[in-house]
Amino acid sequence: MKDTAKKPILVIMAAGMGSRFGGLKQIEAVGPAGEAILDYSLFDAHRAGFETVVFIIKHAIEDAFKSTVGARAEKAGLNVRYAYQELDILPEGFTCHAVLAAKDLIDGPFAVINADDYYGRTCFELIYNYLSAGHTGPKYPWVMVGYLLGNTVSTNGSVSRGVCVTDADGNLDTVTERTRIETYDSG
């Protein structure tokens, strides 16, 4: 059965408290009119076709988030939904808790991004088109847009990244979380 009725949904993990950053970096103004990095992602995602966004946040940042990024997303014409991630209900040994917290608000194919990374328009076009293609079977196959590691390193300090390895057919084999990735004089 081909499912073309459901439009792709963008799920954004934005529950971080920014303890290392020293504030809520998901709403920190970086643009000339007070835009956050997330505003640029929302703009690109909307241009690619996404109409619905699910923000995963904590109750502790709810007012600040809704009055900034949330309000701007609604003003831009996005259908905005909120899910709440609280770690005090995290099941023992469970991963992907953020997406689980949003499960009741996701009613179609979806993509997941972090609130504090910039992805670029091409990423959103690729994933939106893939998710919009309509797939057979009871579940959508997994898919991921990847970046060359060297293109994601900052000159302003270290970053953490999931480093992916693919098999000979281009299928994802492993993802290993790496921290403190940075450039050095030797590369």
Helices and strands as residue ranges (DSSP letters): E 9-13, H 37-48, E 52-57, G 59-61, H 62-65, I 66-70, H 71-75, E 79-84, G 87-89, H 97-101, G 103-105, E 110-114, H 121-132, G 149-151, E 159-166, E 172-181
